[in-house]
Amino acid sequence: MPTPIYLVKVGMNMTEGVVEEWYVPDGGSVEKDELLYRLETEKVNLDVDADAAGIVKHLVAEGVTLKPGDVVGYIYAAGEDIPEDAGAAPTAAGATDVADPEPSPAAAVSRSPADDTPSAGSTGIGGRLLTSPAARRLAGELDVDIRGIAGSGPGGRIVEADVRAAAQRQEQPRTAPSSPIARKLARELEVDLQVVRGTGPGGRITREDVEAAAAAGRAAEAGRDAGSGRRETAGADRTIPLSGMRRTIARRMHDSLQTMAQLTMDMDVLMDEAVKLRSQLNEAWASDGVRLGYTDLVIAATARALREHPHMNAALGDAGITLRGDVHLGMAVALEDGLIVPVIRHADTLSLGELARETARLATAARDGDIGVDDLADGTFTVTALGMFGVDAFTPIVNAPQVGILGVNRLREAVGWDGDVPVKQQRMNLSLTWDHRALDGAPAARFLASVRQLLEAPLRLLL
């Protein structure tokens, strides 16, 4: 009996997902526990293994948005009948329409060599192609459309030799394997992957290969323009489709601003003592490979301050305001296509060294795509930093159902006064956005003042 391939659900809050990449082609063979497809959700991307061995049948193409639990394909044994819905459109499996009303080629359903719409191949009862199981498997491996093959076996049956002959006749060169990011970038830059030489493992085309090909194409075009004396003209407009993550961020940010009464206040912090402490600790921890960042210090101070101000460590829902018992601090990490917010669990209980190790682990895992679902759940407050880009103030948007988010700005040199004597100082501006429905300006200001006091007397963070 064919084994259904489900769009797996990761986390209780997952509402939709996308088959970002099929690792096994339609009609190809897979072994149990081998990589089958890459799942993209609103929070995390992960690889999904096959639950059985057999031939893979795709029900949906890459990029179609579906609900958790939807059937995206089947794994079946040679000679088994595929369920009748195996040729249905993605919407039959609960796909969510997020694109324009006009159908998109990216959402088309792939049809396998064994579909009931034969061309040149011989057909049996019901119009089904007469093929041997080995021929179907080989056709999937060689990417050959079996419907266009005339069988040479008994009764016109298509056999392995027919498939191999058809593969040799194919004039279209096969594209080297490529990463999802490389394919997305190639579409945006209008690069033909068939002419790109992959430098990754096994000749896999990487993002860098696509960027190099695009740069080479631009250089060649510029040379032709210079030789012909043509004047440079403005380029054509390009529409970049919203990825699953980008689309989710857009929706959440819009919903957050539409449903909350958000305000932002800034507070300037004297960082002289924090700078000294950070330097001393990094020198002491150098042999252990631990490096404390300025954002780590702000996270530590924020976690301690949340213990003193529970109304900022809260969630607002229809039933009321829930004061969270634990401090699970989210830290925003920028990615290629958006951002992700890993969660530092029980952040108020960690030492500075433990905190530095955990933030480094989470940031690396997030950027490498190896973040676990548990590392993204149950955040109670968020810290986001733009100081590394020279930003002095900004308006972060609250991550619902949380009621606050703290923005970290750049460390800057300033001048203060010791009586009549000018003194050089290190200062940092903090930007707090909070939901005025949950708490008023005075308690929000007191919370931010607590963060400032801890940063200006940072030895308290060692206690």
HELIX and SHEET records of a PDB file:
HELIX    1   1 GLU A   84  GLY A   87  5                                   4    
HELIX    2   2 PRO A   90  ALA A   93  5                                   4    
HELIX    3   3 PRO A  105  ALA A  107  5                                   3    
HELIX    4   4 ILE A  125  GLY A  127  5                                   3    
HELIX    5   5 PRO A  133  LEU A  142  1                                  10    
HELIX    6   6 ILE A  146  GLY A  148  5                                   3    
HELIX    7   7 PRO A  154  GLY A  156  5                                   3    
HELIX    8   8 GLU A  160  ARG A  169  1                                  10    
HELIX    9   9 PRO A  180  LEU A  189  1                                  10    
HELIX   10  10 LEU A  193  VAL A  195  5                                   3    
HELIX   11  11 PRO A  201  GLY A  203  5                                   3    
HELIX   12  12 ARG A  207  SER A  228  1                                  22    
HELIX   13  13 GLY A  244  THR A  259  1                                  16    
HELIX   14  14 ASP A  272  TRP A  285  1                                  14    
HELIX   15  15 ALA A  286  ASP A  288  5                                   3    
HELIX   16  16 TYR A  294  GLU A  308  1                                  15    
HELIX   17  17 ALA A  347  THR A  349  5                                   3    
HELIX   18  18 LEU A  352  ASP A  368  1                                  17    
HELIX   19  19 VAL A  373  LEU A  376  5                                   4    
HELIX   20  20 GLY A  387  PHE A  389  5                                   3    
HELIX   21  21 GLY A  441  GLU A  456  1                                  16    
HELIX   22  22 PRO A  458  LEU A  462  5                                   5    
SHEET    1   A 4 THR A   3  TYR A   6  0                                        
SHEET    2   A 4 VAL A  71  TYR A  76 -1                                        
SHEET    3   A 4 GLY A  54  HIS A  58 -1                                        
SHEET    4   A 4 SER A  29  VAL A  30 -1                                        
SHEET    1   B 4 ASN A  45  ASP A  49  0                                        
SHEET    2   B 4 LEU A  35  THR A  41 -1                                        
SHEET    3   B 4 GLY A  17  TRP A  22 -1                                        
SHEET    4   B 4 THR A  65  LEU A  66 -1                                        
SHEET    1   C 6 GLN A 262  LEU A 270  0                                        
SHEET    2   C 6 VAL A 421  ASP A 435 -1                                        
SHEET    3   C 6 GLY A 404  ASP A 418 -1                                        
SHEET    4   C 6 PHE A 381  ALA A 385  1                                        
SHEET    5   C 6 LEU A 329  MET A 331  1                                        
SHEET    6   C 6 VAL A 343  ILE A 344 -1                                        
SHEET    1   D 2 ALA A 314  GLY A 317  0                                        
SHEET    2   D 2 GLY A 320  LEU A 323 -1                                        
SHEET    1   E 2 VAL A 333  LEU A 335  0                                        
SHEET    2   E 2 GLY A 338  ILE A 340 -1                                        
END                                                                             
